[in-house]
Amino acid sequence: MTSTTSIHETVREHYAERIKSSASCCGPSDCCSTESKLYPVELLATLPTDVSSTSYGCGDPITLAALQPGETVLDLGSGAGLDCLLAAQKVGPEGRVIGVDMTPEMIERAQANAKRVNASNVEFRQGYLEDLPVESGTVNVIISNCVINLSPDKVKVFKEAFRVLAPGGKLAVSDIVTDGPLPEPVRQSLSAWAGCVAGAVNAKEYITMMEEVGFTNISVNPVFFDKETVDAALAEMALDVNQYPREEVYKAVYSAKITAYKPM
Ligand SMILES: C[S@@+](CC[C@H](N)C(=O)[O-])C[C@H]1O[C@@H](n2cnc3c(N)ncnc32)[C@H](O)[C@@H]1O
């Protein structure tokens, strides 16, 4: 059984390396060269290209969240800050955005990006999703992009998300979930965990975890990946493809748009 610490370490090293080499991509997302597939082109056009292209996500939580001026937003696993900077524009000067990430290299890049675009309503805090450095009941909307699947303790993440949300607050995340079992060699691979595949859980389990901590009105809508995208992601994870039929992975893993609410 892989420990929480070793998963955190593997994931942190993976993303530190990614940002240092400025290579994008989280598992089966096509975020590298086709960000405009994830986000509306006009949304990305509001930021310099090198900022908008540094994405490790698997969806568009900004459009999903329908942010309003004045809201306080928390981004779980903010990476290089793309979603925080887009959120900052939506909530305006009366609102604020907090990005939390455990990888110091990501925090540094996100802070530099915020400075570069003069985003004064955004701050980045180093910390764990499982122990958020955020005060209880202070957040209107939680966003996240391809991160919760990476956590070794998703129940803790949902408990923490529920704690920091204000009553009536919304969770709007893009994440990887599964439908059906993953092949064991994939499930056991730390590299596949860091690539947002091995840590992904069944959508039903994901919903149950959210319900158990108190979230209501939960909805999970799938966005399926094409075969080439999943192929490229698996190749990057250096998995031995002779050990299992790849089709099992194509079938099982998908990106989802997930929303849920903390009751009033
Ligand atoms: C796939 S990247 C996504 C980054 C960003 N959301 C984006 O869309 O570009 C995952 C990020 O989550 C962070 N992360 C993963 N697990 C975490 C945890 N348990 N606590 C805090 N940060 C975590 C990693 O450091 C990394 O920056």
The ligand as an SDF file (V2000), in Angstrom:
LIG
                    3D

 27 29  0  0  0  0  0  0  0  0999 V2000
   -2.4560   18.5180  -12.7450 C   0  0  0  0  0  0  0  0  0  0  0  0
   -1.7800   19.8900  -11.9630 S   0  0  0  0  0  0  0  0  0  0  0  0
   -3.0910   21.0690  -12.2060 C   0  0  0  0  0  0  0  0  0  0  0  0
   -2.6570   22.4860  -11.9620 C   0  0  0  0  0  0  0  0  0  0  0  0
   -3.7140   23.5420  -12.3090 C   0  0  0  0  0  0  0  0  0  0  0  0
   -4.9540   23.2810  -11.6270 N   0  0  0  0  0  0  0  0  0  0  0  0
   -3.9150   23.6380  -13.7930 C   0  0  0  0  0  0  0  0  0  0  0  0
   -5.0450   23.3980  -14.2450 O   0  0  0  0  0  0  0  0  0  0  0  0
   -2.9700   23.9640  -14.5050 O   0  0  0  0  0  0  0  0  0  0  0  0
   -1.9500   19.4430  -10.2620 C   0  0  0  0  0  0  0  0  0  0  0  0
   -1.4670   20.4870   -9.2750 C   0  0  0  0  0  0  0  0  0  0  0  0
   -1.9980   20.1480   -8.0040 O   0  0  0  0  0  0  0  0  0  0  0  0
   -0.9940   20.1910   -7.0230 C   0  0  0  0  0  0  0  0  0  0  0  0
   -1.3620   19.1820   -6.0210 N   0  0  0  0  0  0  0  0  0  0  0  0
   -1.5390   17.8540   -6.2380 C   0  0  0  0  0  0  0  0  0  0  0  0
   -1.9190   17.2330   -5.1190 N   0  0  0  0  0  0  0  0  0  0  0  0
   -1.9890   18.1880   -4.1520 C   0  0  0  0  0  0  0  0  0  0  0  0
   -2.3150   18.1620   -2.7580 C   0  0  0  0  0  0  0  0  0  0  0  0
   -2.6550   17.0350   -2.1620 N   0  0  0  0  0  0  0  0  0  0  0  0
   -2.2620   19.3240   -2.0790 N   0  0  0  0  0  0  0  0  0  0  0  0
   -1.9050   20.4860   -2.7060 C   0  0  0  0  0  0  0  0  0  0  0  0
   -1.5760   20.5700   -4.0050 N   0  0  0  0  0  0  0  0  0  0  0  0
   -1.6240   19.4350   -4.7360 C   0  0  0  0  0  0  0  0  0  0  0  0
    0.3020   19.8990   -7.7610 C   0  0  0  0  0  0  0  0  0  0  0  0
    1.3940   20.4700   -7.0940 O   0  0  0  0  0  0  0  0  0  0  0  0
    0.0340   20.5510   -9.1190 C   0  0  0  0  0  0  0  0  0  0  0  0
    0.4480   21.8890   -9.1530 O   0  0  0  0  0  0  0  0  0  0  0  0
  1  2  1  0
  2  3  1  0
  2 10  1  0
  3  4  1  0
  4  5  1  0
  5  6  1  0
  5  7  1  0
  7  8  2  0
  7  9  1  0
 10 11  1  0
 11 12  1  0
 11 26  1  0
 12 13  1  0
 13 14  1  0
 13 24  1  0
 14 15  1  0
 14 23  1  0
 15 16  2  0
 16 17  1  0
 17 18  1  0
 17 23  2  0
 18 19  1  0
 18 20  2  0
 20 21  1  0
 21 22  2  0
 22 23  1  0
 24 25  1  0
 24 26  1  0
 26 27  1  0
M  CHG  2   2   1   9  -1
M  END
$$$$
